[in-house]
């Protein structure tokens, strides 16, 4: 089975095309919200403040420990939920997902957004948003006095008192950012499952492909319409051109003795007739054809 046959065996039609429009509308709303939330938080609108607030209440490590470690040349990594990497990574995947949404919409309108391509794209997006979810909900074990084995405090605790009122809005915004990340990841999982369901061949697709394969096999079994034509006479592999009386006459008049001798032998004439024909090279062709060499006596002398 060739590559084209394998490719034709993969369905390229969606089971419910209208469902894609609904998913596109939901993804557009979520992607715009994610881009707005992540863009506002970039580069460091409230991340360090929430970290310090958690340290004041004993819910997180002390951010000053990082400064002390750098000053004493001690290797120490910033806890993942409080790192700049998470903030930048969220902005990147938000921009990427919104760009891919525009590309998917155009491809779907042009009927080239196939389920196989959709499964690959959304598998990549699921992996990216899963990394973001893990980073936002990672533990903070950098401070032995205040270990935080679970998610950051703004995800596990309320944004009300004892949290400072000035940080209550930022706390809610951080919660919303995590929530929209989970929703987008769940939406991409729905995309992926729907793509896999569309890749499963339906009964109509299987019957249509079977009929196409039968037509292809029948066309291949038919002989080519020109394959039964006999070779052209005189060509390589074909029969040779036959010798005719007219051929003999032309060879005689042209003075080709070798060709004339072969033509005489093929027509069954003897050597005596060949010598007779050598003396009549100046005779017109009509005398050769109508009278023959034996009846012509030459021009009459006056």
C-alpha distance (Angstrom), angle and dihedral (degrees) to the residues before:
residue distance angle dihedral
X1 . . .
X2 3.80 . .
X3 3.76 130.1 .
X4 3.81 92.0 -101.0
X5 3.81 90.7 53.6
X6 3.80 91.3 50.9
X7 3.80 90.9 48.2
X8 3.80 92.0 49.5
X9 3.80 89.4 53.3
X10 3.84 90.7 64.2
X11 3.83 113.7 86.3
X12 3.78 114.8 -122.7
X13 3.79 98.9 -174.1
X14 3.80 125.7 89.4
X15 3.78 117.6 -123.5
X16 3.80 93.1 -135.4
X17 3.82 111.3 14.7
X18 3.80 93.3 -176.1
X19 3.79 89.6 62.0
X20 3.80 88.8 64.9
X21 3.81 90.9 59.7
X22 3.81 90.3 52.9
X23 3.79 91.3 49.3
X24 3.79 90.5 48.3
X25 3.81 91.4 53.5
X26 3.81 92.6 49.4
X27 3.80 92.1 46.0
X28 3.80 91.6 50.2
X29 3.80 91.8 55.0
X30 3.81 93.1 46.0
X31 3.81 94.3 44.5
X32 3.81 93.9 51.1
X33 3.81 90.4 48.3
X34 3.80 92.0 48.4
X35 3.79 92.7 48.2
X36 3.81 90.8 50.1
X37 3.83 94.5 48.0
X38 3.78 95.6 44.1
X39 3.80 92.5 43.2
X40 3.79 92.5 52.6
X41 3.79 91.4 50.3
X42 3.80 92.4 51.2
X43 2.99 126.0 131.9
X44 3.82 101.0 3.2
X45 3.77 113.3 -43.6
X46 3.78 98.9 144.7
X47 3.83 109.0 -12.4
X48 3.80 96.3 97.3
X49 3.80 91.9 40.8
X50 3.78 92.6 54.3
X51 3.78 89.7 46.9
X52 3.80 91.4 52.8
X53 3.81 91.5 45.3
X54 3.80 90.6 53.7
X55 3.79 90.5 48.7
X56 3.81 91.8 51.7
X57 3.80 90.1 55.8
X58 3.79 95.4 40.3
X59 3.80 93.5 -109.9
X60 3.80 97.4 115.6
X61 3.79 142.6 17.4
X62 3.77 122.7 -76.8
X63 3.81 111.9 -96.1
X64 3.80 89.3 -150.7
X65 3.80 88.7 68.0
X66 3.79 88.1 72.5
X67 3.80 90.7 55.1
X68 3.81 91.7 48.7
X69 3.80 91.3 48.9
X70 3.80 92.4 50.9
X71 3.80 91.0 47.4
X72 3.81 91.6 52.4
X73 3.82 92.9 42.8
X74 3.78 92.3 -115.6
X75 3.81 118.4 150.8
X76 3.77 109.4 -116.4
X77 3.76 129.7 155.5
X78 3.76 124.7 -143.9
X79 3.81 110.3 -112.8
X80 3.77 109.6 -99.3
X81 3.83 98.6 -118.6
X82 3.82 90.3 53.9
X83 3.82 98.4 42.3
X84 3.78 127.1 112.2
X85 3.79 88.5 -128.2
X86 3.80 92.4 70.9
X87 3.80 93.1 51.4
X88 3.80 93.7 49.2
X89 3.79 93.1 42.4
X90 3.80 91.9 53.9
X91 3.80 91.6 52.3
X92 3.81 91.3 49.7
X93 3.80 96.0 51.0
X94 3.81 91.4 44.6
X95 3.81 91.0 55.3
X96 3.80 91.3 43.4
X97 3.80 94.5 50.6
X98 3.81 92.2 48.4
X99 3.81 91.0 49.6
X100 3.80 91.3 48.8
X101 3.79 89.4 50.0
X102 3.80 90.6 58.7
X103 3.80 91.1 46.6
X104 3.81 92.0 48.3
X105 3.77 91.7 50.5
X106 3.80 92.8 52.3
X107 3.80 92.6 45.5
X108 3.80 91.8 48.8
X109 3.80 91.5 51.8
X110 3.82 88.7 50.2
X111 3.84 90.0 49.3
X112 3.80 93.7 -120.8
X113 3.82 98.6 106.7
X114 3.80 96.4 103.2
X115 3.82 124.3 -172.3
X116 3.81 91.7 -116.0
X117 3.80 91.6 55.6
X118 3.79 90.3 44.8
X119 3.80 91.8 53.2
X120 3.80 91.3 52.9
X121 3.83 95.0 46.7
X122 3.79 94.9 47.7
X123 3.80 92.8 44.6
X124 3.82 87.3 59.6
X125 3.81 91.6 46.7
X126 3.80 91.3 49.2
X127 3.79 89.9 54.1
X128 3.82 92.5 48.9
X129 3.79 94.8 49.0
X130 3.80 91.3 43.7
X131 3.81 88.0 57.6
X132 3.80 89.3 50.2
X133 3.80 91.9 50.4
X134 3.79 90.8 49.9
X135 3.81 92.4 48.3
X136 3.80 94.5 48.8
X137 3.80 93.0 47.5
X138 3.81 98.8 39.0
X139 3.77 122.3 129.5
X140 3.80 126.6 -103.8
X141 3.80 111.2 -138.3
X142 3.79 99.2 150.8
X143 3.84 94.0 106.0
X144 3.82 112.9 60.2
X145 3.81 90.6 -163.0
X146 3.81 93.5 54.2
X147 3.81 108.9 27.3
X148 3.79 118.1 179.0
X149 3.83 108.1 -164.0
X150 3.80 95.0 174.1
X151 3.78 136.3 47.0
X152 3.84 120.9 -43.3
X153 3.75 117.3 -76.8
X154 3.83 95.6 -107.6
X155 3.83 88.3 64.2
X156 3.80 97.7 44.6
X157 3.81 100.4 37.6
X158 3.76 136.7 52.3
X159 3.78 121.4 -95.3
X160 3.82 91.0 -131.9
X161 3.78 128.0 87.6
X162 2.97 132.8 -1.5
X163 3.82 83.1 37.3
X164 3.79 113.3 91.5
X165 3.81 111.4 -98.0
X166 3.79 90.9 -129.8
X167 3.80 89.9 61.4
X168 3.79 98.1 42.3
X169 3.80 92.3 91.7
X170 3.81 92.6 48.5
X171 3.79 89.7 48.4
X172 3.81 90.5 55.1
X173 3.78 91.0 46.2
X174 3.81 90.8 53.6
X175 3.80 89.4 49.8
X176 3.82 90.3 50.5
X177 3.81 91.3 49.9
X178 3.78 91.1 54.2
X179 3.81 91.5 45.2
X180 3.81 94.2 51.2
X181 3.80 89.3 48.7
X182 3.79 90.8 55.0
X183 3.80 91.8 46.0
X184 3.80 93.1 51.3
X185 3.79 91.4 48.0
X186 3.81 90.0 50.6
X187 3.81 90.5 48.0
X188 3.80 91.2 52.7
X189 3.80 89.2 50.4
X190 3.81 88.0 55.8
X191 3.82 89.0 49.8
X192 3.80 90.4 50.5
X193 3.80 94.7 48.8
X194 3.78 92.1 46.0
X195 3.80 89.7 50.8
X196 3.80 91.0 51.9
X197 3.81 90.3 49.1
X198 3.80 90.1 52.3
X199 3.81 90.5 49.5
X200 3.79 90.5 60.7
X201 3.83 106.2 95.5
X202 3.78 115.5 -116.2
X203 3.79 124.3 -141.6
X204 3.79 91.8 -103.7
X205 3.80 91.0 51.5
X206 3.80 92.8 49.8
X207 3.80 93.3 49.2
X208 3.81 91.9 46.8
X209 3.79 92.1 50.3
X210 3.81 91.8 46.8
X211 3.80 90.7 53.8
X212 3.81 90.9 48.9
X213 3.80 90.9 51.0
X214 3.80 90.7 50.1
X215 3.80 90.8 51.1
X216 3.79 90.6 49.0
X217 3.81 92.5 50.0
X218 3.79 92.3 47.9
X219 3.79 91.9 50.1
X220 3.80 90.4 49.2
X221 3.83 91.5 50.6
X222 3.81 93.5 53.7
X223 3.83 114.5 92.3
X224 3.72 118.0 -118.2
X225 3.77 110.4 -95.4
X226 3.84 93.3 -124.6
X227 3.79 96.6 43.6
X228 3.82 93.6 86.4
X229 3.81 96.3 51.9
X230 3.86 110.7 113.6
X231 3.80 117.5 -118.4
X232 3.77 118.1 -87.7
X233 3.81 112.8 -99.4
X234 3.76 113.4 -102.5
X235 3.81 94.3 22.5
X236 3.77 126.6 112.8
X237 3.80 108.4 -71.5
X238 3.80 93.5 8.6
X239 3.77 129.8 103.8
X240 3.78 118.0 -78.6
X241 3.76 123.4 -107.2
X242 3.85 110.3 -90.5
X243 3.81 121.7 -120.6
X244 3.82 113.4 -113.6
X245 3.84 132.1 -176.5
X246 3.77 89.4 -106.2
X247 3.83 89.4 55.2
X248 3.81 88.6 52.7
X249 3.79 91.5 51.3
X250 3.81 93.7 50.0
X251 3.80 91.9 47.9
X252 3.81 90.3 50.1
X253 3.80 94.6 50.6
X254 3.80 93.7 45.0
X255 3.76 91.6 59.6
X256 3.78 93.2 -123.0
X257 3.78 99.8 148.7
X258 3.74 94.3 179.3
X259 3.77 93.2 51.1
X260 3.80 90.3 42.3
X261 3.79 92.2 52.1
X262 3.80 92.1 51.0
X263 3.78 91.6 47.2
X264 3.82 90.9 49.9
X265 3.76 91.9 50.4
X266 3.83 91.9 47.9
X267 3.81 91.2 52.1
X268 3.84 93.1 48.4
X269 3.83 98.9 -110.9
X270 3.77 121.4 145.2
X271 3.78 132.5 -122.9
X272 3.83 90.6 -99.0
X273 3.80 92.1 62.4
X274 3.78 90.0 48.7
X275 3.82 91.4 56.5
X276 3.77 89.9 47.1
X277 3.80 90.7 53.1
X278 3.82 91.8 52.4
X279 3.78 91.3 68.5
X280 3.75 94.8 53.8
X281 3.77 101.0 60.1
X282 3.79 92.2 121.6
X283 3.79 94.8 52.7
X284 3.81 116.6 111.5
X285 3.79 117.7 -105.6
X286 3.81 94.6 -115.2
X287 3.79 91.5 62.3
X288 3.80 91.0 53.5
X289 3.75 93.1 50.5
X290 3.83 99.7 40.1
X291 3.79 103.6 33.7
X292 3.76 108.7 19.7
X293 3.79 127.7 -134.5
X294 3.82 94.8 -79.8
X295 3.83 96.0 59.7
X296 3.76 100.4 44.9
X297 3.80 114.4 94.6
X298 3.79 99.9 178.5
X299 3.80 129.7 -105.5
X300 3.79 117.4 -32.9
X301 3.75 114.7 -108.7
X302 3.77 116.6 -134.1
